[in-house]
């Protein structure tokens, strides 16, 4: 049985890499507008600062990736 083009794992990986590339390009531009990281909403970024190092993650990103994983697993 032939696999559909839009549900191909390589298509999904390509789209994910394009979005990741756009995010990496956008980070320096966004850093100019969000100089104070603590003011960002907690659903967008949760972080910990220690000795000048900021470690953070996005709960929305984690939820989105989990949903994508579950959908892709259900389709296979």
C-alpha positions in Angstrom: 0.0 0.0 0.0 1.4 3.4 -1.0 1.8 5.9 1.8 0.2 9.4 1.3 2.5 12.3 0.7 1.3 14.5 3.6 1.5 11.7 6.2 5.1 10.7 5.3 7.5 10.9 8.1 10.1 12.7 5.9 7.6 15.4 5.1 6.9 15.9 8.8 10.6 16.0 9.5 11.1 18.6 6.7 8.4 20.8 8.0 9.7 20.6 11.5 13.2 21.5 10.4 12.0 24.5 8.5 10.0 25.7 11.5 13.1 25.2 13.7 15.2 27.1 11.3 12.8 30.0 11.2 12.7 30.0 15.0 16.5 30.1 15.2 16.6 33.0 12.7 13.9 34.9 14.6 15.5 34.6 18.1 17.9 37.6 17.7 15.1 39.8 16.4 12.8 38.8 19.2 15.6 39.4 21.8 15.6 43.1 21.0 11.9 43.4 21.9 11.9 41.1 24.9 14.9 42.4 26.9 13.4 41.4 30.2 12.7 37.7 30.0 10.9 37.6 33.4 8.0 39.6 31.9 7.1 36.9 29.3 4.0 34.9 30.1 4.7 31.6 32.0 2.9 29.5 29.3 5.4 30.8 26.7 8.6 30.5 28.8 9.5 29.1 32.2 13.1 29.6 33.1 15.7 29.5 35.8 18.5 32.0 36.1 21.8 31.3 37.9 25.1 33.0 37.7 24.2 34.9 34.5 23.0 31.7 32.8 19.3 31.4 31.8 17.9 27.9 31.3 14.3 27.8 30.0 11.6 25.8 28.3 8.2 26.4 26.9 5.2 24.5 28.2 3.3 25.2 25.0 6.1 23.8 22.9 6.2 20.6 25.1 2.5 20.1 24.8 2.5 20.7 21.0 5.4 18.3 20.5 3.6 15.7 22.6 0.4 16.1 20.6 2.3 15.8 17.3 4.0 12.7 18.6 0.7 11.1 19.6 -1.0 12.0 16.3 2.0 10.6 14.3 2.0 7.4 16.4 -1.8 7.0 15.8 -1.4 7.4 12.1 1.3 4.7 11.8 
